[in-house]
Amino acid sequence: MIRFLEPWWLLTLLPVLAMAGAYVWRQFRKRQYAMRFTNVDLLRTLAPKGLGWRKHVSAAAFLLMLGALAAATARPSVDTEEPLERATVMLAIDVSLSMQAEDVEPSRIEAAQEAAKAFVNELPPSYNLGLVSFAKAANVLVAPTKDRSSVLSAIDALTLAEATATGEAVFTSLDAIRTVPSDGADGAPPARIVLLSDGYRTSGRSIEDAATAAAQANVPVSTIAFGTDTGVVDIRGSVQRVPVDRLSLQDLAEQTKGYFYEAASVSELKQVYEDMGSSIGHRTEPREVTQWYAAIGLLLGLAGAATSLLWTSRLP
């Protein structure tokens, strides 16, 4: 659909319309004058054979050229749809004290950070990416964004705290996904949650409730388990065993149609986003097509000049 960015300039069409009206009036007057000459046979003898309809072609092309150039001054434009990628991934990283165990070299938390950063660097740049950390509570460290540097910086700055609120991490991630703008698309964006943890929830809402909420929102949760059953940590001088709760993490992934991994690698993490759908929202933007009108005006002017030279040996 053509619209004009500066419609007031369409007033320049008025002189063109006036000129077209004057041309039609002039032709009508000539016809009236010819009808007054009653001896038609003698008129045909005295007057040479005319150009007929051809005499109007050059004039019509000239008037159309002026109309196209006048319309061009109003900056005509067409609406175009600019695609916006809405696919979103939320990284949720466990920062509980158990993640300091060294049964995964160099430690669970460092392995999680390394895998997370590798994932960030491999993720297509058109996807939105956000970061959630969770211990006793879950916090959005970086809202969904295409700025990878802010996510990488936040991953490096992770600090450990007590407790593990795995369910809260999922609920917080779902809330963050809902903040992604619709950009004209229908429904929520296609999204995935990638949860890196050593399991065993000790705080917040249950993992079962979180799985139900994620499934209802159609957001798969892929879980990555770090650690072994022999992991230990020293908490306030007390050595405690911190085995990995693989079962809970696996159940969370299965109930939400995500993936479950026991070891992080770039090749495994790729599977998390390779199956992602792409939801394209659109933003309507005007694209100026003034050059089209100018080009049409030029072609009409050339056509008028060519026909006039061909049939009358002069320019219009």
Buried (B, 14 or more C-beta within 10 A) or exposed (E): EEEBEEEEBBEBBEEBEEBBEEBEEEEEEEEEEEEEEEEEEEEEEEEEEEEEEEBEBBBBBBBBBBBBBBBBBBBBBEEEEEEBBBBBBBBBBBBBBBBBBBBBEEBBBBBBBEBBBBBBEEBBEEBBBBBBBBBBBBEBBBBBBBEBEBBBEBBEEBEBBEBBBBBBBBBBBBEBBEEBEEBBBEEBBBBBBBBBBBBBBEBBBEBBEBBBBBBEBEBBBBBBBBBBEEBBBEEEEEEEEBBBBBEBBBBBBBBBBBBBBBEBEEEBBBEBBEBBEEBBBEEEEBEEBBEBBBEBBEBBBEBBBBBBEEEEEEEB
